[in-house]
Amino acid sequence: MPIKLKDLPRIRYNMPGNAACPGCPETMGMRYVKMALGDNVVMVIPAGCSSVIQGINPKSGMNFPILNIVFAAAASAAAGMKAAFEELGRDDVQVVVWAGDGGTGDIGFQALSGAAERNDDIIYICVDNEAYMNTGIQRSSLTPYGAWTTTTWTGKTEHKKNIPLIMIAHDVPYVATASVGYPQDFIEKLRKAASIRGFKYVHLHAPCPVGWRFDPGLTPHVAQLAVKTGLWPLFEYERGKFRVSSFSRMYRKPEKRAPIEEYLKLQGRYKGAGPEVVKELESYVNRLWEWIELLEKSMSPSTTAKKLVSKT
């Protein structure tokens, strides 16, 4: 059955006094994690905005257990924690990594890839705000083309590293993309991930009002526009089967997508971006969806069934 927001718990997971910026997508996302998975969750958080949001004051931060860990060790620390819980007979505890794009695609990628290769039974969530926001808005490998950061002040000249496709190439049980603008989709995917044994990876798009330079009241709207322009496809891969999520299906064709200019004009990080940036991003979106169509054709349930029949 489709998830209805009115049926989700209303417990205050983000405690008063935390250090989150107005409109912070990470506090939104962490709240959805607890709504999805309940109380038997332990979060492993490397350095980043969420480690600051949590704070050191026991009267502030997040209302659930958290292990703070160094940038490069989040996935390996989570794997060890999960093994420890299993040794204690606590198979019911979900160990969840909550790491930024820098801690995932750059500094922490070695540990991430290792945990995926070992098929460690954890859920790894990349909270992608597309830069190193906590240390002053420096570019990461997941910063998109043309975006301003303090280290790409004329606009980044490379496209995002596509971590979800890289994780699919690891042949792990489950990979999904999600967005803070579509909480039902995110919650549904987290619950599915929790039901699967082995390594699960969820890549959450999290527009940052401070680093992206937009009105804090527009966080959900900006997140939804990323999906509607086709720049952020929502999909999931489960045990060799690939499908586009319902919220993204209508945007697979260019004529159905919102104009990329509509998305960029809300963000100060694209201030002054010329038509060549828009054209390059449109080309990128088309290439991205070509990859998705290839994955759909080769990994659809019907194709998988045909492959099994041919083998027998």
N, C-alpha and C positions, 0 to 999 in steps of 0.2 A: 504493500500500500504506500502511496506517496506520503512523505513526511509533511505534517502540518506544524507550523511554528507554535500554534496555540497549544499543541499537545506536548511541547518540550518543557523541561523543568525551568523554573524561574529562580533558582538558587543564585545568590550573588557570588560568583567565582572571582571577579575582579574586585578586590577590597578597596574601600575608600582610602584616599591618600597615596595611591600608587603614582609613579612618576611618568605615566604615559602622556604623550602630547595629545592635544585635542584632535579628534578624528582618527586616532591611531588604529590601523587595521589589525595590529597584532593583538590588542586586547579583545577585539571582536572575534578574531580567529581562535584565540585560546578559550574564550567562552563557548564557542561552538564545539571545541574538542570535548569539553566536559559535558555539554549537552548530549553529545553523541555517545560518549563512552562511559559516563557515570563516574562513580567514586573510585573504582579500582584502577586508577591511572597514576603513574609516576612519570613526570616530565624530566627529560635530560636536556638542559639548555646551555649551549656554549655562549661565549661572549657575544654581546649584541644588544639591541634595543630591549629585548625581553628580559635579559638579565638585569638591566637597569630598572625596568618597570617593576620587576619583582621587589627590588630594594633590599635593604638590610634591616629595616625596622620591622619587628614582628607584627606590628599593627598595620602594616601596609603590604601591598603586593598581591599575590595570587593565593586563592584559598584551596590549594592542593599541593602535594609533595613535589619538590623540585630538587634536582641535583644540578648545581652549577659546575661546568666543566670547561676546560680550555678549548679553544677554537678547533684544534685538529683532532680531538679525541671523542667527540660526541657519539658517533656511531659505535665505536669500540667500547666505550663506557656503558652504553645502553645494552650492548650484547652481553657484557659481563654481568650487568644488573639482572637481566632476564634469566641468565643461567643461575644466578644466586637465588632468585625467587623460585625457580623450578626445583632447585635442590631442597628448598624449604617446603616443597609441596604446594606452592602458591601459583598454580598455572592460570589462575583467574586474573592476575595482575597484567595490565597492558603497560608495557614500557614504550614511551613515545619520545622520540627526539624532536625538538622544536628548534630548528636552526635557520639562520638567514641565508641569503644567496651567496654571500662571501664565505660563510662557514660551510656551505654545501658544495658549491661549484668550484671553489678555489682552495682555501686552506684545509677544509675538511674532506676533500674529495677522496683522498687515499683511504681513509677509514671508512667512508661511505661505500666505496667500491669493494673494499674487503668484506664488509658486513653483508653486502649483496651477494658476493661470490660464495660466501659461507652459508647463505640463506638463513642468517640469524633471525629469530622470531621476534622482530620488533617492528614498530611503525615509525617510519622516518618522514617527518613533515618539513619540507623546505618552505619557509615563509619568505617569499620573493618580493622584496620592495625595491629591487633592481639597483642597489648600490650599498656601499658600506655607510649606512646612515648614522650609526652610533658614534663613529669616529670622525664625522665631518663631511659626509656625502661624497666619498671617493668612488670612482667607478669600480665595478666588479666585472667578471666575465659574463654576468647576466644583465648588465646594463644594456638597454636597447640602442640600436643605431640612432645617431643624431641627438641623443639626450645629453644635456649639460650635467656635469658634475664638477666638483672642484679640481678634478684631475683631467677632465675632458671639457675644458671651458669653451671650446669652439664646437663641441658636439662629438660624441663618440663615433669613430669611423668603422667599428666592427658591429656585427649583429650579436644577439644573445646566444650564449651557449645553450643548446637544447638538452638540458639534463633529463627531462622525462624520456626522450627517445634513447638517450644513453643508458638509462636504467632498464628500459625494455630490452636493449641489447644484452644486458646481464642475464636475461631469462629468469627474472624473479617471478614469484607467484602473482604479484599485483602492483600495478603502477596506475596512478590517476592524476589528472590535473583538476584544480578547483579554484574558486574565487570567493573572496569575502563578500562579493556582491550577490552571490547565490548560496546562502547558508544551507538551504534544504539539500542542495546537490552535494555540498561539502560534508554535511552530517551523514547523508546516506552512504557516501563513499567511505567515510571513516568507519561506519558500522560494518560495512562489507569487509573492509580491511581487517577489522578486529575478529571477524569470523574465519579468517584464513590463517593457516599455519605457515610460518616462514617469513621471509622479508617482504615488507610492504612499503611502497614509496608514494607519497602524496605531495604534489607540488602546488602550493597555495599562492595565488597572485594577490599581493597585498599593497595597493597603492598608498604611498606615504605622503601626506599633505605637506610636511616640512621639506623633504628632499625633492619632491616633484613640483612644489610651489603651486598648490591649489587650495581653495577654500576648504577648511576642515569639515564643513558640513556636507561636502560632496564625495566623501570616500566611497560609499556604495555606488553612487552614480558613475564615478570614474571607473570603478572596477567593472561595472556592467557594460560600459562603453568599450572597454578592452575586448570583451567577448563579442559584442555586437559588430565591431569593426573586423573581426576575424583574427586580430592580433593575439588573442589568448583563447585558443580552442579548448573546450572542455571535453575530455575523453577519458576512457579507462581501458586498461589492458589486464586481462585476467586469464592466467594459465593458457597463453597462446591465442586468446581471442581478443580482438580489438573492436571497440565501438565508440562512436561519437555520442556524447551525452545529449539529452533532449534539449537542453538550453542552448546548445551550439549548432544543432543540425540545420536550422534555417539560414545560418550564415556561411554555409559552405560555398555558395555561389556569390561572385562579386556583386551582382546586381541586388542581392538581398542584404548586403552589409551596410552598416552606417559609415559615412565618410570618415576617413582617418583624420582629416582636418578638424572634425568635430571633437575628436578625442584629444588631439594635440593642443588645440587652442585653450583648453582648460588648464594646461600645465605650464608653469613658468619655466620649467626646464627645457621646453621647446620654443621659448620666446625667440623670435628672429629666425626660426627654421624656415628655409625657403622651399619652393616647390620641388626642388631636387630631393629633399629629405622625404617629402610626402610620396614622391614617385618611387623612391627606393624602398620605403616601407610597404607600399602597395605591392611591389614586386616580391618582397620578402613574404608577405601574407599569401600570395598566390603560390609560391614555392612550398610554403609550410603546408598548405592544404593539399598540394600534389603529393607530398609525403604521406599525409593522412589518408588520402584515397588509396595509395599503394598499400598501406597497412591494413585498411579496411578490406581490400580485395584479397590480400594474402592471408589475413587472419580472421575473416568472418566465420561465424559458426558453421555456415553451409560449406565453406571452403575447407574448414578443419574436418568436417564429417567426410567430405569427399576424399581427403588425404588418408583418413583412417580406413575407408573402404578399399582404396587402391592398395594399401599395405597388406590387407587381408586377402 
